Amino acid sequence: MSRICFITGKSQVKGSRIRRRGQTKKSGGIGTHVIKRTRRVFKANLQRVRVVLPSGEVRRVLVCVKAIKAGKVRKVA
């Protein structure tokens, strides 16, 4: 099962961790400079939930927490 939300289609997003060096101008320096950019991944907050589908079928799927909080999913106890 891939790490994609069953309801919203939300998945991981690529970004970068930026390493800066130097003292800020605000605190009396000459400003910060970017030293290195490391690629990283922002992962969606997915939970395995038993869900009732519109067809009436009960299935265990990955759903993001945002969709659960919004009430887009009918959970089974």
Secondary structure, DSSP 8 states (H G I E B T S, - for coil): --S--TTT----EEEEEEEEES--GGGTSS--EEEEEEEEEE---EEEEEEE-TTS-EEEEEEEHHHHHTT-S-B--
